[in-house]
């Protein structure tokens, strides 16, 4: 279902993936559990391409 709503976000004093993208993704999944394939849209920042986020996605979702 696509409805253009923000379902996860995160603000941080640093740019670490665990403080930004991973927290936002966890919030999004709490607000809207994954029931189909997931598309993760990003602003192409380095924290979206890091191995920590990819590892987290591959093992948890």
PDB file with SEQRES, HELIX, SHEET and CRYST1 records, atoms N, CA, C and O in Angstrom:
SEQRES   1 A   61  UNK UNK UNK UNK UNK UNK UNK UNK UNK UNK UNK UNK UNK          
SEQRES   2 A   61  UNK UNK UNK UNK UNK UNK UNK UNK UNK UNK UNK UNK UNK          
SEQRES   3 A   61  UNK UNK UNK UNK UNK UNK UNK UNK UNK UNK UNK UNK UNK          
SEQRES   4 A   61  UNK UNK UNK UNK UNK UNK UNK UNK UNK UNK UNK UNK UNK          
SEQRES   5 A   61  UNK UNK UNK UNK UNK UNK UNK UNK UNK                          
HELIX    1 AA1 UNK A   17  UNK A   19  5                                   3    
HELIX    2 AA2 UNK A   21  UNK A   31  1                                  11    
HELIX    3 AA3 UNK A   46  UNK A   49  1                                   4    
HELIX    4 AA4 UNK A   51  UNK A   60  1                                  10    
CRYST1    1.000    1.000    1.000  90.00  90.00  90.00 P 1           1          
ATOM      1  N   UNK A   1       0.847  -1.175   0.000  1.00  0.00           N  
ATOM      2  CA  UNK A   1       0.000   0.000   0.000  1.00  0.00           C  
ATOM      3  C   UNK A   1       0.890   1.234   0.000  1.00  0.00           C  
ATOM      4  O   UNK A   1       1.786   1.347   0.837  1.00  0.00           O  
ATOM      5  N   UNK A   2       0.668   2.126  -0.889  1.00  0.00           N  
ATOM      6  CA  UNK A   2       1.415   3.377  -0.959  1.00  0.00           C  
ATOM      7  C   UNK A   2       0.451   4.521  -0.692  1.00  0.00           C  
ATOM      8  O   UNK A   2      -0.552   4.676  -1.387  1.00  0.00           O  
ATOM      9  N   UNK A   3       0.762   5.316   0.317  1.00  0.00           N  
ATOM     10  CA  UNK A   3      -0.119   6.435   0.616  1.00  0.00           C  
ATOM     11  C   UNK A   3       0.636   7.733   0.870  1.00  0.00           C  
ATOM     12  O   UNK A   3       0.045   8.729   1.286  1.00  0.00           O  
ATOM     13  N   UNK A   4       1.958   7.720   0.616  1.00  0.00           N  
ATOM     14  CA  UNK A   4       2.803   8.904   0.698  1.00  0.00           C  
ATOM     15  C   UNK A   4       2.932   9.458   2.106  1.00  0.00           C  
ATOM     16  O   UNK A   4       3.224  10.642   2.270  1.00  0.00           O  
ATOM     17  N   UNK A   5       2.723   8.645   3.118  1.00  0.00           N  
ATOM     18  CA  UNK A   5       2.882   9.076   4.500  1.00  0.00           C  
ATOM     19  C   UNK A   5       4.277   8.731   4.994  1.00  0.00           C  
ATOM     20  O   UNK A   5       4.842   7.703   4.618  1.00  0.00           O  
ATOM     21  N   UNK A   6       4.824   9.587   5.831  1.00  0.00           N  
ATOM     22  CA  UNK A   6       6.077   9.272   6.505  1.00  0.00           C  
ATOM     23  C   UNK A   6       5.732   8.358   7.670  1.00  0.00           C  
ATOM     24  O   UNK A   6       4.937   8.730   8.534  1.00  0.00           O  
ATOM     25  N   UNK A   7       6.312   7.182   7.704  1.00  0.00           N  
ATOM     26  CA  UNK A   7       6.018   6.231   8.775  1.00  0.00           C  
ATOM     27  C   UNK A   7       7.195   6.024   9.709  1.00  0.00           C  
ATOM     28  O   UNK A   7       7.052   5.371  10.743  1.00  0.00           O  
ATOM     29  N   UNK A   8       8.361   6.567   9.367  1.00  0.00           N  
ATOM     30  CA  UNK A   8       9.522   6.466  10.227  1.00  0.00           C  
ATOM     31  C   UNK A   8      10.485   7.602   9.961  1.00  0.00           C  
ATOM     32  O   UNK A   8      10.728   7.967   8.810  1.00  0.00           O  
ATOM     33  N   UNK A   9      11.033   8.160  11.028  1.00  0.00           N  
ATOM     34  CA  UNK A   9      12.023   9.225  10.883  1.00  0.00           C  
ATOM     35  C   UNK A   9      12.937   9.217  12.101  1.00  0.00           C  
ATOM     36  O   UNK A   9      12.603   8.625  13.127  1.00  0.00           O  
ATOM     37  N   UNK A  10      14.064   9.858  11.994  1.00  0.00           N  
ATOM     38  CA  UNK A  10      14.999   9.914  13.106  1.00  0.00           C  
ATOM     39  C   UNK A  10      15.886  11.136  12.953  1.00  0.00           C  
ATOM     40  O   UNK A  10      16.383  11.424  11.864  1.00  0.00           O  
ATOM     41  N   UNK A  11      16.079  11.848  14.048  1.00  0.00           N  
ATOM     42  CA  UNK A  11      16.999  12.982  14.100  1.00  0.00           C  
ATOM     43  C   UNK A  11      18.132  12.608  15.031  1.00  0.00           C  
ATOM     44  O   UNK A  11      17.919  11.922  16.030  1.00  0.00           O  
ATOM     45  N   UNK A  12      19.329  13.052  14.710  1.00  0.00           N  
ATOM     46  CA  UNK A  12      20.484  12.689  15.514  1.00  0.00           C  
ATOM     47  C   UNK A  12      21.532  13.789  15.442  1.00  0.00           C  
ATOM     48  O   UNK A  12      21.565  14.579  14.499  1.00  0.00           O  
ATOM     49  N   UNK A  13      22.381  13.822  16.449  1.00  0.00           N  
ATOM     50  CA  UNK A  13      23.488  14.772  16.445  1.00  0.00           C  
ATOM     51  C   UNK A  13      24.673  14.245  15.643  1.00  0.00           C  
ATOM     52  O   UNK A  13      25.641  14.973  15.425  1.00  0.00           O  
ATOM     53  N   UNK A  14      24.610  12.990  15.200  1.00  0.00           N  
ATOM     54  CA  UNK A  14      25.680  12.440  14.376  1.00  0.00           C  
ATOM     55  C   UNK A  14      25.069  11.781  13.146  1.00  0.00           C  
ATOM     56  O   UNK A  14      23.847  11.694  13.025  1.00  0.00           O  
ATOM     57  N   UNK A  15      25.909  11.325  12.247  1.00  0.00           N  
ATOM     58  CA  UNK A  15      25.432  10.736  10.996  1.00  0.00           C  
ATOM     59  C   UNK A  15      25.608   9.222  10.969  1.00  0.00           C  
ATOM     60  O   UNK A  15      25.634   8.625   9.893  1.00  0.00           O  
ATOM     61  N   UNK A  16      25.728   8.601  12.124  1.00  0.00           N  
ATOM     62  CA  UNK A  16      25.906   7.159  12.175  1.00  0.00           C  
ATOM     63  C   UNK A  16      24.605   6.466  11.795  1.00  0.00           C  
ATOM     64  O   UNK A  16      23.518   6.921  12.150  1.00  0.00           O  
ATOM     65  N   UNK A  17      24.728   5.368  11.074  1.00  0.00           N  
ATOM     66  CA  UNK A  17      23.551   4.629  10.611  1.00  0.00           C  
ATOM     67  C   UNK A  17      22.690   4.157  11.770  1.00  0.00           C  
ATOM     68  O   UNK A  17      21.463   4.206  11.678  1.00  0.00           O  
ATOM     69  N   UNK A  18      23.298   3.700  12.860  1.00  0.00           N  
ATOM     70  CA  UNK A  18      22.502   3.199  13.983  1.00  0.00           C  
ATOM     71  C   UNK A  18      21.683   4.311  14.640  1.00  0.00           C  
ATOM     72  O   UNK A  18      20.675   4.032  15.289  1.00  0.00           O  
ATOM     73  N   UNK A  19      22.101   5.555  14.480  1.00  0.00           N  
ATOM     74  CA  UNK A  19      21.375   6.683  15.064  1.00  0.00           C  
ATOM     75  C   UNK A  19      20.391   7.319  14.103  1.00  0.00           C  
ATOM     76  O   UNK A  19      19.524   8.088  14.519  1.00  0.00           O  
ATOM     77  N   UNK A  20      20.516   7.008  12.830  1.00  0.00           N  
ATOM     78  CA  UNK A  20      19.672   7.677  11.832  1.00  0.00           C  
ATOM     79  C   UNK A  20      18.826   6.674  11.055  1.00  0.00           C  
ATOM     80  O   UNK A  20      17.650   6.486  11.366  1.00  0.00           O  
ATOM     81  N   UNK A  21      19.398   6.045  10.070  1.00  0.00           N  
ATOM     82  CA  UNK A  21      18.620   5.206   9.158  1.00  0.00           C  
ATOM     83  C   UNK A  21      18.049   3.960   9.818  1.00  0.00           C  
ATOM     84  O   UNK A  21      16.906   3.591   9.548  1.00  0.00           O  
ATOM     85  N   UNK A  22      18.814   3.312  10.669  1.00  0.00           N  
ATOM     86  CA  UNK A  22      18.311   2.087  11.309  1.00  0.00           C  
ATOM     87  C   UNK A  22      17.175   2.418  12.270  1.00  0.00           C  
ATOM     88  O   UNK A  22      16.187   1.686  12.323  1.00  0.00           O  
ATOM     89  N   UNK A  23      17.294   3.506  13.033  1.00  0.00           N  
ATOM     90  CA  UNK A  23      16.196   3.906  13.922  1.00  0.00           C  
ATOM     91  C   UNK A  23      14.947   4.286  13.132  1.00  0.00           C  
ATOM     92  O   UNK A  23      13.834   3.942  13.529  1.00  0.00           O  
ATOM     93  N   UNK A  24      15.125   4.988  12.021  1.00  0.00           N  
ATOM     94  CA  UNK A  24      13.979   5.369  11.196  1.00  0.00           C  
ATOM     95  C   UNK A  24      13.300   4.143  10.596  1.00  0.00           C  
ATOM     96  O   UNK A  24      12.072   4.076  10.551  1.00  0.00           O  
ATOM     97  N   UNK A  25      14.082   3.177  10.139  1.00  0.00           N  
ATOM     98  CA  UNK A  25      13.513   1.959   9.581  1.00  0.00           C  
ATOM     99  C   UNK A  25      12.781   1.152  10.651  1.00  0.00           C  
ATOM    100  O   UNK A  25      11.705   0.614  10.392  1.00  0.00           O  
ATOM    101  N   UNK A  26      13.352   1.065  11.840  1.00  0.00           N  
ATOM    102  CA  UNK A  26      12.680   0.350  12.935  1.00  0.00           C  
ATOM    103  C   UNK A  26      11.357   1.020  13.296  1.00  0.00           C  
ATOM    104  O   UNK A  26      10.366   0.335  13.547  1.00  0.00           O  
ATOM    105  N   UNK A  27      11.334   2.356  13.322  1.00  0.00           N  
ATOM    106  CA  UNK A  27      10.094   3.081  13.612  1.00  0.00           C  
ATOM    107  C   UNK A  27       9.051   2.827  12.526  1.00  0.00           C  
ATOM    108  O   UNK A  27       7.872   2.633  12.819  1.00  0.00           O  
ATOM    109  N   UNK A  28       9.496   2.832  11.276  1.00  0.00           N  
ATOM    110  CA  UNK A  28       8.569   2.589  10.167  1.00  0.00           C  
ATOM    111  C   UNK A  28       7.952   1.206  10.273  1.00  0.00           C  
ATOM    112  O   UNK A  28       6.755   1.043  10.037  1.00  0.00           O  
ATOM    113  N   UNK A  29       8.750   0.210  10.624  1.00  0.00           N  
ATOM    114  CA  UNK A  29       8.237  -1.161  10.725  1.00  0.00           C  
ATOM    115  C   UNK A  29       7.297  -1.305  11.914  1.00  0.00           C  
ATOM    116  O   UNK A  29       6.347  -2.085  11.855  1.00  0.00           O  
ATOM    117  N   UNK A  30       7.545  -0.566  12.992  1.00  0.00           N  
ATOM    118  CA  UNK A  30       6.610  -0.581  14.129  1.00  0.00           C  
ATOM    119  C   UNK A  30       5.277   0.045  13.729  1.00  0.00           C  
ATOM    120  O   UNK A  30       4.217  -0.446  14.115  1.00  0.00           O  
ATOM    121  N   UNK A  31       5.330   1.130  12.956  1.00  0.00           N  
ATOM    122  CA  UNK A  31       4.112   1.831  12.541  1.00  0.00           C  
ATOM    123  C   UNK A  31       3.349   1.118  11.441  1.00  0.00           C  
ATOM    124  O   UNK A  31       2.127   1.229  11.345  1.00  0.00           O  
ATOM    125  N   UNK A  32       4.081   0.384  10.611  1.00  0.00           N  
ATOM    126  CA  UNK A  32       3.443  -0.327   9.511  1.00  0.00           C  
ATOM    127  C   UNK A  32       4.232  -1.600   9.237  1.00  0.00           C  
ATOM    128  O   UNK A  32       5.196  -1.589   8.472  1.00  0.00           O  
ATOM    129  N   UNK A  33       3.816  -2.700   9.870  1.00  0.00           N  
ATOM    130  CA  UNK A  33       4.547  -3.962   9.696  1.00  0.00           C  
ATOM    131  C   UNK A  33       4.653  -4.368   8.226  1.00  0.00           C  
ATOM    132  O   UNK A  33       3.759  -4.095   7.425  1.00  0.00           O  
ATOM    133  N   UNK A  34       5.748  -5.017   7.894  1.00  0.00           N  
ATOM    134  CA  UNK A  34       5.995  -5.456   6.520  1.00  0.00           C  
ATOM    135  C   UNK A  34       5.127  -6.673   6.228  1.00  0.00           C  
ATOM    136  O   UNK A  34       5.206  -7.687   6.921  1.00  0.00           O  
ATOM    137  N   UNK A  35       4.301  -6.563   5.197  1.00  0.00           N  
ATOM    138  CA  UNK A  35       3.444  -7.683   4.785  1.00  0.00           C  
ATOM    139  C   UNK A  35       3.715  -8.088   3.334  1.00  0.00           C  
ATOM    140  O   UNK A  35       3.247  -9.132   2.879  1.00  0.00           O  
ATOM    141  N   UNK A  36       4.470  -7.259   2.612  1.00  0.00           N  
ATOM    142  CA  UNK A  36       4.818  -7.521   1.220  1.00  0.00           C  
ATOM    143  C   UNK A  36       6.263  -7.098   1.013  1.00  0.00           C  
ATOM    144  O   UNK A  36       6.973  -6.788   1.970  1.00  0.00           O  
ATOM    145  N   UNK A  37       6.690  -7.088  -0.242  1.00  0.00           N  
ATOM    146  CA  UNK A  37       8.022  -6.585  -0.533  1.00  0.00           C  
ATOM    147  C   UNK A  37       8.128  -5.135  -0.087  1.00  0.00           C  
ATOM    148  O   UNK A  37       7.154  -4.384  -0.138  1.00  0.00           O  
ATOM    149  N   UNK A  38       9.311  -4.755   0.345  1.00  0.00           N  
ATOM    150  CA  UNK A  38       9.544  -3.419   0.882  1.00  0.00           C  
ATOM    151  C   UNK A  38      10.429  -2.616  -0.055  1.00  0.00           C  
ATOM    152  O   UNK A  38      11.428  -3.125  -0.564  1.00  0.00           O  
ATOM    153  N   UNK A  39      10.062  -1.361  -0.283  1.00  0.00           N  
ATOM    154  CA  UNK A  39      10.906  -0.431  -1.017  1.00  0.00           C  
ATOM    155  C   UNK A  39      11.377   0.614  -0.012  1.00  0.00           C  
ATOM    156  O   UNK A  39      10.570   1.296   0.620  1.00  0.00           O  
ATOM    157  N   UNK A  40      12.683   0.726   0.124  1.00  0.00           N  
ATOM    158  CA  UNK A  40      13.264   1.713   1.035  1.00  0.00           C  
ATOM    159  C   UNK A  40      13.731   2.893   0.204  1.00  0.00           C  
ATOM    160  O   UNK A  40      14.665   2.764  -0.587  1.00  0.00           O  
ATOM    161  N   UNK A  41      13.095   4.036   0.374  1.00  0.00           N  
ATOM    162  CA  UNK A  41      13.468   5.239  -0.362  1.00  0.00           C  
ATOM    163  C   UNK A  41      14.413   6.051   0.505  1.00  0.00           C  
ATOM    164  O   UNK A  41      14.154   6.258   1.691  1.00  0.00           O  
ATOM    165  N   UNK A  42      15.499   6.508  -0.077  1.00  0.00           N  
ATOM    166  CA  UNK A  42      16.478   7.271   0.694  1.00  0.00           C  
ATOM    167  C   UNK A  42      16.880   8.532  -0.048  1.00  0.00           C  
ATOM    168  O   UNK A  42      16.525   8.746  -1.207  1.00  0.00           O  
ATOM    169  N   UNK A  43      17.632   9.355   0.660  1.00  0.00           N  
ATOM    170  CA  UNK A  43      18.159  10.562   0.025  1.00  0.00           C  
ATOM    171  C   UNK A  43      19.572  10.317  -0.510  1.00  0.00           C  
ATOM    172  O   UNK A  43      20.285  11.265  -0.841  1.00  0.00           O  
ATOM    173  N   UNK A  44      19.969   9.061  -0.592  1.00  0.00           N  
ATOM    174  CA  UNK A  44      21.245   8.627  -1.140  1.00  0.00           C  
ATOM    175  C   UNK A  44      22.437   9.014  -0.274  1.00  0.00           C  
ATOM    176  O   UNK A  44      23.563   9.036  -0.772  1.00  0.00           O  
ATOM    177  N   UNK A  45      22.233   9.316   0.992  1.00  0.00           N  
ATOM    178  CA  UNK A  45      23.340   9.610   1.884  1.00  0.00           C  
ATOM    179  C   UNK A  45      24.152   8.355   2.178  1.00  0.00           C  
ATOM    180  O   UNK A  45      23.675   7.240   1.967  1.00  0.00           O  
ATOM    181  N   UNK A  46      25.361   8.532   2.656  1.00  0.00           N  
ATOM    182  CA  UNK A  46      26.257   7.405   2.908  1.00  0.00           C  
ATOM    183  C   UNK A  46      25.686   6.439   3.939  1.00  0.00           C  
ATOM    184  O   UNK A  46      25.949   5.239   3.857  1.00  0.00           O  
ATOM    185  N   UNK A  47      24.911   6.929   4.908  1.00  0.00           N  
ATOM    186  CA  UNK A  47      24.356   6.033   5.920  1.00  0.00           C  
ATOM    187  C   UNK A  47      23.328   5.067   5.338  1.00  0.00           C  
ATOM    188  O   UNK A  47      23.005   4.064   5.974  1.00  0.00           O  
ATOM    189  N   UNK A  48      22.806   5.348   4.143  1.00  0.00           N  
ATOM    190  CA  UNK A  48      21.878   4.421   3.481  1.00  0.00           C  
ATOM    191  C   UNK A  48      22.611   3.334   2.715  1.00  0.00           C  
ATOM    192  O   UNK A  48      22.033   2.287   2.426  1.00  0.00           O  
ATOM    193  N   UNK A  49      23.862   3.562   2.385  1.00  0.00           N  
ATOM    194  CA  UNK A  49      24.631   2.603   1.596  1.00  0.00           C  
ATOM    195  C   UNK A  49      25.608   1.803   2.447  1.00  0.00           C  
ATOM    196  O   UNK A  49      26.306   0.933   1.926  1.00  0.00           O  
ATOM    197  N   UNK A  50      25.668   2.078   3.732  1.00  0.00           N  
ATOM    198  CA  UNK A  50      26.674   1.443   4.575  1.00  0.00           C  
ATOM    199  C   UNK A  50      26.350  -0.032   4.835  1.00  0.00           C  
ATOM    200  O   UNK A  50      25.198  -0.460   4.757  1.00  0.00           O  
ATOM    201  N   UNK A  51      27.375  -0.770   5.138  1.00  0.00           N  
ATOM    202  CA  UNK A  51      27.213  -2.206   5.378  1.00  0.00           C  
ATOM    203  C   UNK A  51      26.376  -2.473   6.624  1.00  0.00           C  
ATOM    204  O   UNK A  51      25.695  -3.497   6.691  1.00  0.00           O  
ATOM    205  N   UNK A  52      26.409  -1.579   7.611  1.00  0.00           N  
ATOM    206  CA  UNK A  52      25.628  -1.779   8.836  1.00  0.00           C  
ATOM    207  C   UNK A  52      24.125  -1.806   8.542  1.00  0.00           C  
ATOM    208  O   UNK A  52      23.407  -2.639   9.094  1.00  0.00           O  
ATOM    209  N   UNK A  53      23.651  -0.922   7.696  1.00  0.00           N  
ATOM    210  CA  UNK A  53      22.230  -0.908   7.344  1.00  0.00           C  
ATOM    211  C   UNK A  53      21.870  -2.123   6.495  1.00  0.00           C  
ATOM    212  O   UNK A  53      20.843  -2.759   6.731  1.00  0.00           O  
ATOM    213  N   UNK A  54      22.704  -2.451   5.511  1.00  0.00           N  
ATOM    214  CA  UNK A  54      22.426  -3.624   4.665  1.00  0.00           C  
ATOM    215  C   UNK A  54      22.385  -4.890   5.511  1.00  0.00           C  
ATOM    216  O   UNK A  54      21.499  -5.726   5.334  1.00  0.00           O  
ATOM    217  N   UNK A  55      23.331  -5.037   6.425  1.00  0.00           N  
ATOM    218  CA  UNK A  55      23.369  -6.212   7.307  1.00  0.00           C  
ATOM    219  C   UNK A  55      22.100  -6.268   8.150  1.00  0.00           C  
ATOM    220  O   UNK A  55      21.504  -7.334   8.305  1.00  0.00           O  
ATOM    221  N   UNK A  56      21.690  -5.139   8.689  1.00  0.00           N  
ATOM    222  CA  UNK A  56      20.497  -5.077   9.534  1.00  0.00           C  
ATOM    223  C   UNK A  56      19.260  -5.457   8.727  1.00  0.00           C  
ATOM    224  O   UNK A  56      18.415  -6.201   9.224  1.00  0.00           O  
ATOM    225  N   UNK A  57      19.135  -4.976   7.525  1.00  0.00           N  
ATOM    226  CA  UNK A  57      17.983  -5.310   6.674  1.00  0.00           C  
ATOM    227  C   UNK A  57      17.982  -6.788   6.306  1.00  0.00           C  
ATOM    228  O   UNK A  57      16.935  -7.434   6.339  1.00  0.00           O  
ATOM    229  N   UNK A  58      19.133  -7.321   5.962  1.00  0.00           N  
ATOM    230  CA  UNK A  58      19.210  -8.721   5.551  1.00  0.00           C  
ATOM    231  C   UNK A  58      18.923  -9.700   6.674  1.00  0.00           C  
ATOM    232  O   UNK A  58      18.418 -10.793   6.421  1.00  0.00           O  
ATOM    233  N   UNK A  59      19.233  -9.331   7.908  1.00  0.00           N  
ATOM    234  CA  UNK A  59      19.044 -10.278   9.015  1.00  0.00           C  
ATOM    235  C   UNK A  59      17.718 -10.086   9.748  1.00  0.00           C  
ATOM    236  O   UNK A  59      17.226 -11.030  10.365  1.00  0.00           O  
ATOM    237  N   UNK A  60      17.130  -8.899   9.700  1.00  0.00           N  
ATOM    238  CA  UNK A  60      15.936  -8.630  10.505  1.00  0.00           C  
ATOM    239  C   UNK A  60      14.642  -8.529   9.724  1.00  0.00           C  
ATOM    240  O   UNK A  60      13.564  -8.660  10.304  1.00  0.00           O  
ATOM    241  N   UNK A  61      14.721  -8.295   8.399  1.00  0.00           N  
ATOM    242  CA  UNK A  61      13.471  -8.105   7.675  1.00  0.00           C  
ATOM    243  C   UNK A  61      13.502  -8.896   6.411  1.00  0.00           C  
ATOM    244  O   UNK A  61      12.537  -8.876   5.646  1.00  0.00           O  
TER     245      UNK A  61                                                      
END                                                                             
